[in-house]
Amino acid sequence: MRTRRFSQLAILLLSLVASTSHARAAETPVRVAIVGLVHGHVKGFLGALPRDTNARLVAIVEPDTALAKKYQDQYHLDSSLFYTDLERMLDAQHPDAVLVYTTIKDHRRVIEAAAHRGIASMVEKPLSTTLDDALAIRAAAVANHVPVLVNYETTWYSSNNEAEQEAAQGRLGEIRKVVVHDGHEGPAEIGVGPEWLPWLTDPVRNGAGALFDFGCYGADLVTVMMHGEAPISVTAVTQTDKPNLYPHVEDDATVILRYPKAQAVLMPSWDWSFSRKDMEVYGVGGYAITVGPDHMRTRYRGQQAESESIAPPLPANRKGSLAYLAAVLHGEIKPEGDLSALDTNVVVMQILDAARQSAATGRTVALKPLPH
């Protein structure tokens, strides 16, 4: 009897120690390094950093010293944080993760360099400019056992999370159609910075124009809603309505994804009259429409009218990119099958790559199974 009580007490103590250790780990800020300052989304991170306890900035890599000095002055950053060489920084600081704000084309180079040193990466959407690069990124992540995550603004929308839950829990019935609108007036029109606009409108460094810049949001949301399944086929139509501003890339696109029992329509654009990111999910039992970050409109079979609601807030460890990154690195979240996960975003790149091909050829592209 004493032996049994002792064993039970030992198990309880070990459980308490493990729980305490886990809590302490969750409170430890992850050490992050910024790589690149040419992507304007870095401003949001630097602006929020002083109030965010999830991460501690240990380095910034930017080869353009004039651009680095601009950010140093604007955000009152210590000059000792700055490096011009990626490998030198990685070896000197060995951060827990790199936050990548380079051109999209440079994602693979940065991720591979970090992965070979056992360092995680979080990049701005989309994952890459080509499917080949996405597969190479996946290979590097798997070989080196490191997380590679993709940051989308819409991942942290409670409205999108609630719509996904409505679908997953069967409240909408079997899904038949998903329509996603994403875009704004255009990058030139909204005044993106001079370090950003040239590559954002370059088909090599960005992969495409509005098709990749905003098409990735819908492809990401739909892929999760379809439980990671790739569509059977992709059909895309693109056009350039403002060739004086965007002579090399499309500024408007429509993409149709065909699944065995459903369709998805993605409408990425630099031609909206205002910024919008919303989604419509139609099932045999009802529909859910997201309106901005937290508003929802729903109607279920048997109801005479739709209702409006505010989506419940996200859990603390999913309220933003840094909270999510810290939760992944602390082992609280296993990033598989969700909006930021690598497996999801390889499928996203399969969709975008096929959409680019379809738009160029005028033909529907049938998707083949990806190599493992």
C-alpha positions in Angstrom: 0.0 0.0 0.0 2.8 2.4 0.9 4.6 1.6 -2.4 1.4 2.4 -4.4 0.9 5.7 -2.5 4.6 6.6 -3.1 4.2 5.8 -6.8 1.1 7.9 -7.1 2.8 10.8 -5.3 5.8 10.5 -7.5 3.6 10.6 -10.6 1.8 13.7 -9.3 5.1 15.5 -8.5 6.5 14.6 -12.0 3.3 15.9 -13.5 3.5 19.2 -11.5 7.2 19.6 -12.5 6.4 19.0 -16.2 3.5 21.4 -16.0 5.6 24.1 -14.4 8.4 23.6 -16.9 5.9 23.9 -19.7 4.5 27.1 -18.3 7.9 28.6 -17.9 8.8 27.6 -21.5 5.6 29.2 -22.8 6.6 32.5 -21.0 10.1 32.5 -22.5 10.3 34.9 -25.5 11.7 33.2 -28.7 14.8 34.7 -30.1 14.0 35.9 -33.6 16.0 37.5 -36.4 14.5 39.6 -39.3 15.9 38.7 -42.7 15.2 41.4 -45.2 13.5 44.8 -45.0 12.1 45.1 -48.5 8.7 43.6 -47.6 6.5 46.4 -46.2 4.8 44.0 -43.8 7.9 44.2 -41.6 6.6 47.6 -40.4 3.8 45.9 -38.6 6.1 43.6 -36.8 8.5 46.3 -35.8 5.6 48.5 -34.7 4.1 45.8 -32.5 7.4 44.4 -31.1 7.8 46.7 -28.1 4.4 45.4 -26.7 4.8 41.8 -27.7 6.2 39.4 -25.1 6.3 36.4 -27.4 9.6 37.3 -29.1 12.9 39.1 -28.7 14.6 40.6 -31.7 18.3 39.6 -31.8 19.4 40.6 -35.3 18.4 42.1 -38.6 19.9 41.2 -42.0 19.7 43.7 -44.8 22.4 44.2 -47.4 21.0 47.6 -48.4 22.7 49.7 -45.8 20.7 52.9 -46.6 17.5 51.0 -46.2 18.8 49.5 -42.9 19.7 52.9 -41.6 16.2 54.2 -42.5 14.6 51.5 -40.4 17.1 51.9 -37.6 16.3 55.6 -37.3 12.5 55.1 -37.7 12.2 52.4 -35.0 15.0 53.5 -32.8 16.9 50.2 -33.2 20.4 49.5 -31.9 23.1 49.5 -34.6 24.5 46.3 -33.2 21.4 44.4 -34.4 22.3 44.9 -38.0 24.1 42.5 -40.4 24.6 42.6 -44.1 25.3 38.8 -44.5 22.8 36.1 -43.8 25.2 33.2 -43.0 27.3 35.4 -40.7 24.3 36.4 -38.7 23.0 32.8 -38.4 26.3 31.5 -37.2 26.9 34.4 -34.8 23.4 34.6 -33.3 21.8 31.2 -34.0 18.2 32.6 -33.4 15.3 30.3 -32.7 13.6 31.5 -35.9 14.1 33.8 -38.8 11.2 36.1 -39.9 11.6 36.5 -43.6 10.8 39.9 -45.2 12.7 39.5 -48.5 11.3 39.1 -52.0 9.3 36.0 -52.4 11.9 34.5 -54.7 14.5 34.7 -51.9 12.4 32.6 -49.5 14.0 29.3 -50.5 17.5 30.6 -50.1 16.9 32.0 -46.6 14.9 29.0 -45.4 17.5 26.5 -46.6 20.3 28.4 -45.0 18.4 28.5 -41.7 17.2 24.9 -41.9 20.7 23.6 -42.4 21.5 25.2 -39.0 18.5 23.8 -37.3 16.7 27.2 -37.3 12.9 27.6 -37.9 11.5 30.0 -40.4 8.3 32.1 -40.7 7.9 33.8 -44.1 5.4 36.2 -45.4 2.8 34.8 -47.8 3.0 33.1 -50.3 5.6 30.3 -49.5 7.5 30.7 -52.8 7.3 31.7 -56.4 7.3 28.2 -57.9 6.2 24.7 -56.9 9.7 23.5 -57.4 11.0 25.9 -54.7 8.1 24.9 -52.4 9.1 21.2 -52.7 12.7 22.1 -52.1 11.7 24.0 -49.0 9.7 21.1 -47.7 12.7 18.7 -48.3 15.0 21.0 -46.3 12.4 21.3 -43.4 11.9 17.6 -43.2 15.6 16.7 -43.5 16.5 19.1 -40.7 13.4 18.7 -38.5 12.6 22.4 -38.4 9.2 24.2 -38.7 8.6 26.4 -41.7 5.6 28.6 -41.3 3.8 31.0 -43.6 2.2 34.2 -42.2 -1.1 35.4 -43.6 -3.0 38.4 -42.2 -6.2 36.4 -42.6 -5.0 33.5 -40.4 -5.5 35.7 -37.4 -9.1 36.7 -38.4 -11.5 35.2 -35.9 -14.2 35.3 -38.6 -12.2 32.9 -40.8 -11.6 30.6 -37.9 -15.3 30.5 -37.1 -16.3 29.8 -40.7 -13.8 26.9 -40.8 -15.3 25.6 -37.5 -18.8 25.9 -38.9 -17.7 23.7 -41.8 -15.7 21.3 -39.8 -18.5 20.7 -37.3 -21.0 20.0 -40.0 -23.3 22.9 -39.3 -23.2 24.0 -43.0 -23.6 20.4 -44.3 -21.4 19.2 -47.1 -19.6 22.1 -48.7 -20.5 22.8 -52.3 -18.9 26.2 -53.0 -16.4 28.6 -51.5 -15.9 32.1 -52.9 -13.0 34.3 -51.6 -12.5 38.0 -52.4 -9.1 39.5 -51.6 -7.4 42.6 -52.7 -7.3 46.4 -52.7 -7.0 49.4 -55.1 -3.5 48.3 -56.1 0.0 48.6 -54.6 0.9 51.8 -56.5 -2.4 53.3 -55.6 -2.1 52.7 -51.8 1.5 53.9 -51.8 3.7 50.9 -51.0 7.3 51.8 -50.4 10.0 52.2 -53.1 11.8 49.2 -51.7 8.7 47.0 -52.2 6.8 48.1 -55.3 9.6 47.2 -57.9 9.7 43.5 -56.9 6.0 43.2 -56.0 5.3 44.0 -59.6 8.0 41.7 -61.0 6.8 38.3 -62.3 10.1 36.6 -61.3 10.7 38.0 -57.9 7.0 37.9 -56.8 5.9 35.0 -59.0 3.0 37.0 -60.5 1.0 40.1 -59.7 -2.4 40.1 -58.0 -2.7 36.4 -58.7 0.0 35.5 -56.2 -0.2 38.5 -54.0 -3.8 38.0 -53.1 -4.7 34.6 -54.7 -2.7 32.8 -52.0 -5.1 33.9 -49.3 -8.1 32.1 -50.8 -6.0 29.1 -51.8 -4.8 28.8 -48.2 -8.3 29.1 -46.7 -9.9 26.6 -49.1 -7.1 24.1 -48.7 -7.7 23.9 -45.0 -11.5 23.7 -45.5 -10.9 20.8 -47.9 -8.7 19.1 -45.2 -5.5 19.5 -47.2 -6.8 18.0 -50.4 -5.6 19.5 -53.6 -8.3 20.3 -56.3 -8.8 18.1 -59.3 -8.2 21.0 -61.7 -7.4 24.7 -61.8 -8.7 27.2 -64.3 -7.6 30.8 -64.2 -8.2 34.0 -66.2 -6.0 37.1 -65.6 -5.8 40.5 -67.2 -4.1 43.8 -66.8 -6.6 46.7 -66.6 -3.9 49.3 -65.7 -0.9 48.6 -68.0 0.5 52.0 -67.3 1.0 51.0 -63.7 1.5 47.2 -64.0 3.0 46.5 -67.4 4.6 43.2 -66.5 2.0 41.5 -64.3 -1.8 41.0 -64.1 -3.8 43.2 -61.7 -6.9 41.1 -61.7 -7.7 37.4 -61.7 -10.4 34.8 -61.3 -9.4 31.2 -60.4 -11.8 28.2 -60.3 -10.8 25.2 -58.3 -12.7 22.0 -58.9 -13.0 19.3 -56.2 -14.9 16.0 -56.4 -18.1 17.5 -54.9 -17.3 21.2 -54.7 -15.9 24.3 -56.4 -14.0 27.2 -55.1 -13.7 30.6 -56.8 -10.8 32.9 -55.9 -11.0 36.6 -56.8 -7.7 38.2 -56.2 -7.4 41.8 -57.4 -5.5 45.1 -57.4 -8.7 46.6 -58.9 -11.1 46.7 -56.0 -12.5 50.1 -55.1 -11.4 49.5 -51.5 -9.5 46.9 -49.5 -11.4 43.7 -48.8 -10.8 40.2 -47.5 -13.9 38.2 -47.1 -15.1 34.7 -47.8 -18.4 33.0 -48.6 -18.9 29.3 -47.7 -22.0 27.5 -49.0 -23.0 24.0 -47.9 -26.2 21.9 -48.4 -27.3 22.9 -44.9 -26.5 26.6 -44.8 -24.0 29.3 -45.5 -21.4 31.4 -43.6 -20.1 34.7 -44.9 -17.1 36.4 -43.2 -17.0 40.2 -43.1 -13.6 41.6 -42.2 -11.6 40.3 -39.2 -14.5 39.3 -36.8 -17.9 39.8 -38.3 -20.1 36.9 -39.6 -23.4 36.4 -41.5 -24.9 33.0 -41.3 -28.1 31.3 -42.4 -29.1 27.6 -41.8 -31.6 25.4 -43.5 -35.1 26.2 -42.1 -34.3 29.8 -41.2 -36.2 32.6 -42.9 -33.4 35.1 -42.7 -29.7 35.3 -42.0 -28.2 36.5 -38.7 -25.2 38.6 -37.9 -22.7 37.9 -35.2 -19.2 38.7 -33.9 -16.9 35.6 -34.1 -15.4 34.4 -30.8 -11.8 35.6 -30.2 -9.0 33.3 -31.1 -7.1 31.5 -28.3 -4.1 33.5 -26.9 -1.5 31.3 -28.7 -3.2 31.9 -32.1 -4.0 35.6 -31.9 -1.1 36.6 -34.1 2.0 35.4 -35.9 4.4 35.8 -33.0 2.1 34.1 -30.5 1.6 31.2 -32.9 5.4 31.0 -33.7 6.2 30.9 -30.0 3.5 28.2 -29.3 5.0 26.1 -32.1 8.5 26.4 -30.9 7.4 25.7 -27.3 5.6 22.5 -28.4 2.1 23.8 -27.6 1.0 23.6 -31.3 1.9 21.0 -33.9 1.7 22.9 -37.2 0.0 20.3 -39.4 -3.0 21.0 -41.6 -3.6 24.6 -40.4 -3.4 27.9 -42.3 0.3 28.5 -41.6 1.5 24.9 -41.9 4.0 23.9 -44.5 2.0 21.0 -45.8 -1.0 23.3 -46.4 1.2 25.9 -48.2 2.8 23.4 -50.5 -0.7 22.7 -51.8 -1.3 26.4 -52.0 1.8 26.7 -54.3 0.5 23.8 -56.3 -2.7 25.7 -56.9 -0.9 29.0 -57.7 1.6 27.4 -60.0 -1.3 25.7 -61.9 -3.3 29.0 -62.0 -0.3 30.8 -63.5 0.0 28.0 -66.1 -3.7 28.1 -66.9 -3.8 31.8 -67.4 -0.8 31.7 -69.7 -2.1 28.9 -71.9 -5.9 29.5 -71.7 -6.4 25.9 -70.6 -7.6 24.1 -67.5 -4.7 22.4 -65.7 -5.3 19.0 -64.2 -3.3 18.5 -61.0 -1.2 15.5 -60.4 -0.3 14.0 -57.0 2.7 15.7 -55.5 5.9 13.7 -54.9 6.6 12.7 -51.3 
